[in-house]
Amino acid sequence: MQEEITLYDEIMILKITADMDHHYADELKDRVDLTIKSRRIRYLIMDFEGLRFMDSAGIGFIIGRYKLLSKYDGEIYAVNIGNSLDRIFKISGIYRIIRQGISVKAAMKDIKEGVQLT
Amino acid sequence: MNNHFYMEFDAISENEAFARLCVAAFVMPLDPTLEELGDIKTAVSEAVTNCIIHGYDKKGGTVKLTCDLDERMLTVMVEDEGLGIEDINKAMEPAYTSKPQEERSGMGFTFMEIFMDELVVNSLPGHGTTVVMRKTIE
């Protein structure tokens, strides 16, 4: 396993340090989905600080988790987006379905404040 | 510099990283920028992944990878002898995927097109697909 999963109530922080290709995305999604379902996760924060590589399989992974979390009225945050990742995100139009955060901390604050309002 | 390599490997997902790292190593003497290197790696990864998922429908086979360097122009050819593509234009539409149930993004060909200077796709249903990509390393 080349990722780190941390859970806080309804929030999952997923720190990705591996190369996000089809091979890795396919095995990662099963582990992540199992946790989302069993722990009733609604918010996924993806931390890309240690990311070295991503191709369209990473986009597929985000779309898949978006569909799953939408069922629970949840959301995906992406933080620490580097230049090359930003380019891939823009081309694929993924910013329409995810929220951008400056840091894990900022995303968590955003979620918690939102949760309190509802 | 002129250079050439050819290799064959099994159509398994472990080889996606292997293939893109081989091509990255091949162009290293040209001292590409990090962005150029990232572009090439992404495009190769997309083409090879397509062979594994679509060409051979994850049932395995052989992927052929040929790279040529003509001065600063890199040509990458990725071939499979798999199922082939019925409608190439449709396959190349952004966000189109023939496997929506498998949460594919449908961005593979789009990334190849954008990250490389030139992309040519040839396919014959039942016989396989060949992708040729070119990029000049500035």
Boltz contact constraints between the chains, C-beta under 6 A:
constraints:
  - contact:
      token1: [A, 19]
      token2: [B, 17]
      max_distance: 6.0
  - contact:
      token1: [A, 21]
      token2: [B, 16]
      max_distance: 6.0
  - contact:
      token1: [A, 21]
      token2: [B, 45]
      max_distance: 6.0
  - contact:
      token1: [A, 22]
      token2: [B, 13]
      max_distance: 6.0
  - contact:
      token1: [A, 22]
      token2: [B, 16]
      max_distance: 6.0
  - contact:
      token1: [A, 22]
      token2: [B, 49]
      max_distance: 6.0
  - contact:
      token1: [A, 23]
      token2: [B, 13]
      max_distance: 6.0
  - contact:
      token1: [A, 23]
      token2: [B, 16]
      max_distance: 6.0
  - contact:
      token1: [A, 55]
      token2: [B, 42]
      max_distance: 6.0
  - contact:
      token1: [A, 55]
      token2: [B, 45]
      max_distance: 6.0
  - contact:
      token1: [A, 55]
      token2: [B, 46]
      max_distance: 6.0
  - contact:
      token1: [A, 56]
      token2: [B, 46]
      max_distance: 6.0
  - contact:
      token1: [A, 56]
      token2: [B, 105]
      max_distance: 6.0
  - contact:
      token1: [A, 56]
      token2: [B, 107]
      max_distance: 6.0
  - contact:
      token1: [A, 56]
      token2: [B, 108]
      max_distance: 6.0
  - contact:
      token1: [A, 56]
      token2: [B, 111]
      max_distance: 6.0
  - contact:
      token1: [A, 59]
      token2: [B, 105]
      max_distance: 6.0
  - contact:
      token1: [A, 59]
      token2: [B, 107]
      max_distance: 6.0
  - contact:
      token1: [A, 60]
      token2: [B, 103]
      max_distance: 6.0
  - contact:
      token1: [A, 60]
      token2: [B, 104]
      max_distance: 6.0
  - contact:
      token1: [A, 60]
      token2: [B, 105]
      max_distance: 6.0
  - contact:
      token1: [A, 63]
      token2: [B, 103]
      max_distance: 6.0
  - contact:
      token1: [A, 63]
      token2: [B, 105]
      max_distance: 6.0
  - contact:
      token1: [A, 64]
      token2: [B, 103]
      max_distance: 6.0
  - contact:
      token1: [A, 84]
      token2: [B, 38]
      max_distance: 6.0
  - contact:
      token1: [A, 92]
      token2: [B, 107]
      max_distance: 6.0
